[in-house]
Every structure is written in C-alpha cells, then in structure tokens.
C-alpha cells in the first residue's frame, strides 16, 4: 500500500480531527446508479467490505476515497450515433440538425449506461496532524484536490492549501544539480528534466545517467533550468521532485523495507498497518526536509 506519488497540501495544526471517523461515515461510496457516469465516496482503507472509517496511528491518519466509473468509450457512442443519423437520412432524405443529434446522443447514453462496465478506483491520502499536511497519492493536482474537496465536504471546513515555496523551485533544483549543497540526507538520483526558460524552448530528459557530469554542465551553461529531479533520501526512499512541487515515482528502498521484516506475519491487516507506520514516518521526514530546503509557506 506504499504511496507512489505525493501531492501535498498544508493545513493548520490546530484543526480538530477527533470526529473524522463519524464524518466520513456520512459519505460512503455508493454503487454508481444506472444512469450515472460515476460515483465517489469514502471507503475503509483496509477493505471496501468493512464499515467506512479512517485508520489512525498516533498523529497520522490514513483515509481513502473510492470511486466507480462507467466505461463508455466515446468512439462507441459516436459510431452508434452515426448509424442512427444515416438511417434517418436514408428514410427522410435529409441529415438531422444539431438539436436532433444532441437528443439522439442523449437517448443513446440513457440506453447504454445501464449496461456499461463499471471500473472501481481509489485514492489514498495521509493526514499528518503533527506537521499539518495532507499527502495525496496522486500525480495529478486535480485528482488530489478532489480528495481534499471530499474531506472538506464532510468536515464542513478544511482550510487545506497546496504547498507553496517562497523560493522558485526551479532555481533550487537547478542549484542542486549544479553542485550546490543538498539538504542533509538527500543525494542525487539518475534522472532529470531540463527546459529553456522561454516558452516553446528545448526540453532535455535524462535517465539512468550520472547527473554531475560535463554534459549536464553544458546544458546548464546554455541557460536550461531543472524542472524535474530524481533524489534519494538516505537509502530509504527515492523520488522525482518537480518544479510543481509534486513528488512522483516514490519508491521505498531496501533500507526502509528491511525494517518491516520483523513485523510481517500471516496477518495481512497487521502487515498493512506496519507499512502505514513506516510510510507515514518516512513521508513526514521528507516533508520536513523539503519544508526547510524550499522554504514552504505555512498556513495559519
């Protein structure tokens, strides 16, 4: 259950989450209706079959938002619509106008929706009450904001804001790859993306490459700026940090996973719980490092 991405938001540490279990229970995921395209709601982090709740360990809360989406490809609808239009044209000798086409398409959707396949989904989030942040396992800010919106809906008020750096992230990332001191515990990985600062400028992507080298230096001398940079926190986690402040390709390494060996057993729930404890600790440590390095703004 390790997260693969981190889209981060800050909230005041003074917020009260003591009623969160009861609050999420008021908005459970419901089966998508016959004429609905999708449905969203909270689910139990361990199993959809269990009562809706969160999972809390000390100052860390695990919350999950589930979804059901109808699979109805636009190409299928458009193909059936074209056939209908062809039939009408052959029968009446004219092509139906815009209003008729819209009505026919709506009729087709109502006919197809009840028979469409349903695709389940889930997005997990970690609430850190001590440091005042929520980390959503999503690489899309829109998807992450939807999770925050779901929480805001059940809590009534949830003043969470996307993290914001007081220093331009590109300048920090570019400095690190150029040889400026990295935060304690952080080292360079083997992946980066660099762009010319002008719109439509050149983009250079490097993978599986030593980043402190003459080739990279030449791109920096040409004025390119780093927009994505692979980093490693001790021997515990690797990730790619973007200038949008989203952490992608998050991976827990042997240095962290080895700590689970003594806690794993035959109980899947216990194993998931142990993974959550480990993950929440590592994500908090990473957040604190990024907070200092990027001078993240606080939320009062």
Secondary structure, 3 states (H helix, E strand, C coil): CCCCCEEEEECCCCCCCCCHHHHHHHHECCCCCCCCCEEEEEECCCCCCCCCCCEEECCEEEEEEEEEEEECCHHHHHHHHHHHHHHHHHHHCCCCCHHHHHHHHHHHHHHHHCCCEEEEEEEEEEEECCCCEEEECCCCHHHHHHHHHHHHHHHCCCCCEECCECCCHHHHHHHHHHCCCCCCCEEEEEEEEEECCCCCCCEEEEECCCCCCHHHHHHHHCCCEEEEEEEEECCCEEEEEECCCCEEEEEECHHHHHHHCCCCCCCHHHHHHHHHHHHHHHHHHHHHHHHHHHCECCCC
